């Protein structure tokens, strides 16, 4: 694609990066073939190629975003299926992130939209505020008919209860025997509130296999929710806090990895180095690069570094593996979790059209509820085709979204691996 940025514009590192990305696009349209929103709407502007043209025009002419641009960029899931398909290596992820920041700075959304986005920006990254919102949702649920449609939709995703973690609230979890490795664990913001058993299972399986786990108290949200909402300042505040916290532990304890059990967070952590590539603070650039190099999905780490001690079970299950978009497209991790699951002796099946998003995508199912509902319907239909006993995935957002459309139990991959290596059976499949 030919671009016409001025020399002055190209002095901005984000514009220079966008210029390089745009030049790689050859207009082939392969991206549209795997774009979930294009498949539903059939509008060129709701596919990656059309969005790229909108972004190019906006950035090249240095003009404020308008309602049309915001509408079609907002409809993008950031599932990155287009990047897996693209034969030219177009880094759509970095391009659309820059576009979202530009939209947030230059476009004034309608009041209600601004209110909802600001509300999500504050509540979701904060476990305390999220828990308060959950209790409030339960209180007002009988009166939901009084609320706008979008608020009612959000209420249905709120949990009925908040489970309590089995682990003590401490920073260091040490193995009983010899320590062979040491890792930090990102416990997530929403995940630690609605599904603490995921982090419990992660600590259990790592400790049993000689890995010490550090959960830094100063690390909170990874920043990806605000990052994808275009709220650059808030996102960078979280990024910098986390980078400094993890680097401190890295220097003190010589961490082997920073493990993530929410794949959406993992994609962002691995991008910290890129995000701060031109930051004026040289030390911060170095730390960000180091954190990105240490970031690993928990299954990625287990598959490469730990020989798991599997325990045989009498009953065999058919497990449908849902490969979260942020895992398979964002981090290029697809086979590793399935390879680990296959060693349990169960039948592991892939879901038809598994490259397509379930509609969760961070805050997408809250902000684009109609599109998300259609994607969920298609995902559940494909899951039903393989008739699984239960579903496995590596992302809390996908678990919440899919469970709202099916009665088939869904559990985190690490919960299954923990169970099959001597840990507790996941609560969600206790009756099977």
N, C-alpha and C positions, 0 to 999 in steps of 0.2 A: 504494500500500500504506500502510495506517495504521500509525504507529509510536507507541510509548509510552515513549520514553526520558525520564528525569527531567532537570530543569534541571542538576543536579550532573553527571550523565553527559555531557550535551551540552557541558560545559566542556572535555572531552577532545576535541581536534581530530579524532582518528581516529573517535571515536564520532559526532561532529557530521557528519563526512564520510559515514560509513556511514548515518546517518539520512537525509541528502539523497539518497543512492543508492537506499535502500530505498523512499523515497516515490515515486520515479519508476516503480517496477515496477507494472504494471497486471494482473499474473497471466495475460497472454494466452497464454503457452506457446509463442510463436513460437520462442523460444530452444531448446526441446527438439527442434524439428524439425531443427536443425543441430548438435546436441550429439553428438559421436561416442560418448561413453560411454552416453548414453541410448539411442542407436540399437542398441547391442550388448546392453545389460542390460534396457532397457525399464522400469527402476525410476524412479519420480518423483524419488526422492532422489539418483539418479545423473544428474539433469539440472539445468540452472541454476536453474530455478524452485524445485525441491525443496531444492537447496543453499541458496538464498536464505532460505527459511523456516527451515532449520536454523541459519543464521548469525544471522538476526534473533532467534530465540528465545535463542540463546546469549549474544549481546551485550546484548539488551534486559534480560534477567534477570540479567546479570552473573554467569553461572555457569560453572564449569570445563567444558571440553570433555570428552566421554566417548568411549567406543570407537565408538559409532554415528556420531557427528559426525566423528571423525577418519577413519573408514573412507570415508565418502562425499566428504569434502573432499579426502582423499588421492587418490581416484579421478579428481578433476578434472585435466584435462591443462593447464589454463590456455592453451588454444588460442585463446580469445576469439572463436570463431565465433559465440557467442551475442551478442556485442556488435555484430557486423556485422549480425546478423539483427534485433536488438531495435528495434522502432519507437519506443520511449520513451526511448532514450538511457541505459539503465541501465549505469553503469560497473562492470561485474562484476569487472574486473581489480583495482581498488582495494579492493573489498569482500572478495574471496577472499584477497587478500594480507593484509589485516588479520585475517581469520579464521585464517589459517595462523599468524600471530604469536601469536594468542590460544591456539590449540591447543598450540603449542610451549611456551608458558609455563604452561599449566594442566593439561595431560594427560600422564600418565606412560605412555609406550609400553612394550610388552614389551621385555625386555632385548635380544633379537636385532635388533629393529627399530631400537632406539636405536643399537645398535652399527653397523649398516649405514648409517644416516643420518649419524651422526657421521663414519664412515669416508669417505663420499662428500664430506661437507662439508670435510674436510681435504685429500683427495687431488685431487679434480677441479680446484679453483682453483689448485693449485700445479703448474706444469710439471715441477719437479724430482721431487716425490712421485709425480706421475702416470707419469713415465718409469720410476721405480723400481718402481711397481706393475705396469707393463707387462712389465718384465723378469721380475718375480716370477711373473706369470701364465704367461709362456712356460715358466718353469722347472717350475711345478707342473701345467701343463696335462695331461700324461700321467696324473696322479693326481687329475684333477678329480672322479672318481666318489666320492672320499672327502669331498668338500665338500658343504655344504647346497645345495639347488637354486638359491637366489638368487645364491650366490657363483659357481656353475657358469655361470649365465646371464650374469653380469658378465664372466666370463673370455672368452666368445665375442666380446665387443665389443672386446677388447683387440687392438691391431694386432700383426701379426707382425714388423714392423720400424718403425724411426723414421727417416723421411727427413731429410736434412740440407738446410738452407736454402741457396740459391744466393747469397743476399745476405750482405754483410759484417755483422757484429754492431755496428752503430753507431746513433746517435740521429738523425742527419740524412742524408737521401738527396736529393741535389740533381740537377736536370736538367743535361744536358750544355750546353744552350743557355740562352736567357733564361728566367727564372722568372716565370710569370704569376700563380701562386697558391701558397698555402702551407697545408698541412693536417697534422693529427695523425692517426695510424692506430692503432686498437686492434687488436692482433695476436691477442687471445684467449688463453685458457689451454690448453685441450685442443687447439684448432686449431693452435697454433704447434708443438705436439709431433707430432701425427699427420699434419698436412697443411700443412707450411710453404710448399708451392708456392702456396697461396692468397694468402698475404701477399707472396710473391715476385712473383706476377703483378700484384698490386695496385700495388706499388711500381714495377714495370716500366711499366705502362700510364700511370700518373700522371706519372712522370719523362719518358716519351717525349712527353707532351703539355704539358710545361712546368710541372708542379706539383711543388713541393718537398714531401717527406714527412718528418715528424718522428715517431719512435717513442720516446716517453719511457720511459726505463729504469725509472722508479719506478712506472709504471702496470702493474698485473698483471691480476688477474681483475676483471671489471666488477662482480662482486658478485651477479649475478642467480641463480646456483645456490643460494647460501645464502639469498637473498631469498625464493625460492620454496620452500625447505625450512622457512621460518618462523624461521630463525636470524637474527633482526633485528640483534643486536649485531655479529655477524661481518660481515653484509652491509653495515651502516653504516660499519664500519671500512674496508672496501674502497671504498665510495662516497666517503667523505671524503678518503682518500688520493688517489683518482683525480681528484676535483674540484680539489684543491689542486695536483696535478701538472699537469693540463691548463691550469688558469687561469694558472699561472706561465708556461707556454709561450705562452698566448694573449697575455699582456701583453708578453712579450719579442719574439715573432715576429708578432704580429697575425694569428693563425690565421683562415683563412676557414671552416674546418669541422673537425669531429672525425669521421673516417670509420670505419665499422664494416663488417666483412665477415661477421659472424655475426649474423644478424637477431635472435636471442634476446637478445643483448647490446644491440643497438640499441634494442629496445623498453624495456629498463631504463634506458639512458642518457637517453632522451628523457623519462623519468619522474623523473629526479633532482630537478628543480625542484619537482614535486609532493611527493615524499617529504620534502624539507626545507623545505616551505612555511612551517611554524610553528616551525622550529628557533630556539632562543634567540639563536644567533649570527647577527646580521643580515648579517655579511659572508659567512658560509657560505651563507646563503639566496641572496644575490646571485650568488655564484659558481656554485651549483648550477643556478640559473635560466639563467645564461649558457651553462654546459656543455650543458644540455638543448637550448638553442636552436641550438647549433653542431653537435649530433650529427646525422649523416646516414648512411643506408645508402650504400655506395659506388656502387650503380647510381642511386640517387636524386641523388647529387651529379653523377655523370657526365652523366646525362640533362638536368640543368638548367644545368650550368656549363661543360661541355667539348664541343667539336665533335671527335668522334673521327675519326681518319683510318683508315677501313676499307680493308683489302686484299682484293681478290677472290681466291677460291679456285676451282679447277676442279671439285672434287667438292662436291656439295650433300648435306646430311644432314637427316634428320627428327629434330628435337630436342623432347623432351617437357619442358615447363617445369613443375616442381613448385614451387608458390607456398607457401613455408613459412608456417605459421600466424602466427608472430611478425611476419612481413612483411606478409601480406595483412590479417590481423585486428588485430594489435597496432599496426602502424605505418601501416596503410591504404596500403601500396605494393603494387600488383599489376601494373598495366599497364607501368610504367616499365621494369622489367627485360626484359619481352617486347618492348617497342618497340626497345630497344637490340639485342636478339638478332636481331630481324627484319631489321635493317640489315646483318647478315652475309650475307644472301642465302639463308639456309637456311629450311626449313619449320619454323616454331615452332608446336607444338600444345599445347593445354591438356589436362590429365588429367581425365577424367570424375570428377565429385564431388571436384574439386580443392580445395573449401573444407574438406574433412575431413582431420583430422590423420593423419600417418603413424605416430604412436605414439612418436616420439622424446621431444619435450617436455622437454628438459633431462635430469633424472634419471628421468623417468617410465618409460622402457623398462627401467630397472634395478630400480625399486621396485615397478612394477606390470607385471611381465613378461607375464602371461597376457593382460591387456587390450591391451597394446602389441603382442603377437604377432598378435592378431586384427585390429587396425588395420593392421598391416603387410601382412597377407595381403590385405586389401581394397584397400589402396593399390597393391600390386604387380599385382593382378588388373586394376585400372583402367589402370595404366601399359601392361600387355600389350595392352590393347584398341587403343591408338593405334600400336603397333608402331614405337617410336622406335629410332634408331641409338644414341642415348645420351640421358641425362637431365641437365637443368640445374637447379640450385637455389642459394639464397643462404644456406644454413645448414649448418654442419658436423654438427650433430646429425642433421638429416634425411639427410645424405649417408651417415653411419655406419649409421643405421637402415635406410634403403632398400637400401643395398648388401648388407646381411645377408640380404635376401630375394630378390634378383634378380642375374643375371649381366650385365644390361645396364649398361654403364659409366655412372657418375654423376660429374659434375664441377661445380665451382663456376662460377656465371655469369661471374665476373670472369676466370676462366681462359680461357673461350671468347672473351670480348671482347678480352683481351690477345692471344690468338692471331690473331684477325681484325683486329688493328690493328698487326701487325708483331712480336708477341712469340712466345715458344716455344709449340709445340703441347702441350696438356695430356698428361701421362704416361698418364693413364687411357684415353685414346682414341688412343694412338699406333699401334695395330694397325688402326684403321679407315681 
